[in-house]
Amino acid sequence: MARFDGGIMDSDDADNNSDGGYDGTAPGTAPATAKSPLIDDADTLRYLDGLVRETYQLWDQEWVGFSWRNYTYDHVRRVRTLALSLAAEEGEMVDTRVLDVAAVLHDITKPYDGEALMRDGQRVVDERGYWRNTVLPPARANDITRLYDALGLSGSVHNISGARVAEALLAERGYPQASGNTSARSSCPTSK
C-alpha cells in the first residue's frame, strides 16, 4: 500500500496515474504557463484526488439505483476533464489551478446526502433557506469523514458541507482561505 497524507491507496493506483491523478497538466491541455504559477499544486492535486477517491469508497449502500462507490468518483473525473477542456478553449484568462481544485472537490461530501426531508409536500429548509436531507453515514471513516464530523456538518446539503470541508483541506495545504473558520480541523483526529 502506498500512503497519502489523508488516506491509503492501492500501490497500483499510486504507480499508475492514468486514471485522473494530477501530473502537472490538465487532461488534454498543455502544461501550466508562467501566468498560472503552481504552489505545489501537482502534489496537492494528487493528494486531493486520492483522498476523494478513498472517501467515496467508504459508503457501501446503493442509492437511487447507483453506487456511491463508483458513480461519484467517475463523475468527478468527468467534471474535471470537461472543466479543464473548456478552460483550455478560453485561453490564458482562466486560472486552471482554481478550476482544477474546484472540480476535484466539488462533490466531496455528496455521499452524505440521503433523501430530501419533506414536510407537508415541501422540502424542509434550514434557517438560511438551504434544503435539508437525511444523512447517509459512511460504513468506514477517513480524514474527510472525521473533518465532516468535527465541523458539525451532519444534515447540511453537500454544496454547503463540501465547501466547508474543501476550505479546511486547502487551508491545511497552505492555500489562502476564502472565508469561514476552519479551526475545527486542528482538533480533528487523523490517521497520520
N, C-alpha and C positions, 0 to 999 in steps of 0.2 A: 504494500500500500504506500502510495505517495501522500505526503501531508501538505495540506493547505493550512494557512493560519486559522481558517474558520471551519475546517472540516476535512473529511477523508475522501479521496477519490481512488478509484482503481488505478493501479500503476499503468494499465493500458491507456487510460484517459490522460494521465499526466504526460506520457511519452508521445501520444498522438494527438496533436492539436487540430486535426482536420474537422472536428465537429463543432466549431464555434468558439474555441479558445482563441484568445487575442494574441496576435503575433506582431502587433505594432501597426498593422494596416487593416482597414475595413475590408470586408469581403468584396472583391470586385473593384477595389479602388486603389489608387496609388498611396504610397506612404505619406504620413503627415508632413506638411511643409513647415517652414520656419514661422509661418503665420499662426500655426496651431501647435505650440510647443507642448511636449509631453512632460507631465510631472509624475514620472514613474508610472505612467498610465498603462503600459503594457503589463507590468506586474499587478497593478490594481485590477485591471480588467480580467486577467487570468484568475486572480483570487475571487473576484465577484462572480465570474461565470461559474467557477467550481462550486462556490457557496450556493448560488441559485440552483444549480443542478442538484446538489446534495439536498437542499431544502425541499424540493418537490418530491423527493423520494421518501419523505417522512410520512406521507399520507397513503394509507392502504385502500381507503374506500373509493368507490366509483360514485360519481355524482352527475346527474343529467346525462347519463349514457356515455361518459368518458372518464378516463382515469387521470387524476391529477398528476400521477407519477410520470406520465408520458406526454400528455397534451400540453401542459403548461410550459415545460422546458422547450419543446419543439416550437411552440408559439413564440416564445421569447426569441429564439434563434431567427424565426421568420421575420418578426418585427425588426430585429436588429439589422438583418440583411437589407430589408426594404428601406429602412430609415437611412442607412449609410449609402445605399444606392441613390436614393433621392438627393441626399446631401452632395454626392459627387456630381450630380447633374446641375446643382445650384452653384457649384464653384466655391471659391475661397471665402465667401461671406458666411458660411456655416461653420460653427465651432463643432467639429466632429467629436472632440473629447466629451463635451457635454451630451451630445446626441447619443454617443456610444454607451456611456454610463447609464443614461436615462433608459435606453432601450433594454439594456441588460436587467435593470432593477425595476422596470415599470410594473411588473406583476409579482413582486417578491412575496407579498402576503396574500395573494389571491386564493390559495388553497384554504385559508381560514373561512372564506365566505360560504356560509351554508344557505339555507332557504331564506328568502326575504321574510322579514317579520311583517305580518299584516294584522290590522285591526279594523273591523267594520268595512272590509273591502279596500282599505287604503294601506299603502306602505307606511310603516312606523318610521318616524324620523327622530333624530336627537335634537338637542337644544339649538344646534346650528342649522338644522334642516337637512342633515345628511341621513340617507337611508340607513336603517339598522337591519342586520342579518343575524340568523343564528350562527353559532360558531362551530366549525368542524375542527376539532382538536387533532393534532398530528398523533400518530402512533409512537413516534420517537422524537427526540429533541436534538437540536444543534444550536449554534450560536444565534441564528436568526430567531428560532422559537423562544430561546431564553431572553433575547432582546425584546421581542414582541411582548412577552410577559412582564419584563422589568419596566417597560414603558406604559403598561396598563392599557394595551390596545384591544383587548378582547371585546368583540362585538362591534368594533368600528369597521366600516367597509374598506376594502383593500386599497382604494385610492388614497384614503386618509392614513391608514396604518402603514402602508407601503412607503409613503412619503416620509413619515417619521423614522422608520427603520432605515431607509436609504440615507437620510441626513446623518443619522448616527453612524452608520457604516463609513460614509465618506469622511466625516469628521475624524473618525478613528484613523483613517488613512492619510490625514493631513490636508484634506481639501477644505476650502473655506466654507463656513456654514451659511446657508441661505437665510434660515430663520429657525425659530424654535430652540428648545433646550434639550440637549442630548446627554445631560449629566447622568441619566439612568444607566447609560452604557457602562460607566465605570463601576457600578455596583452589580452589573450583570455577570453571573458566573460563566466562564467559558471553558472550552475543552482544551485550552492551550496548556 
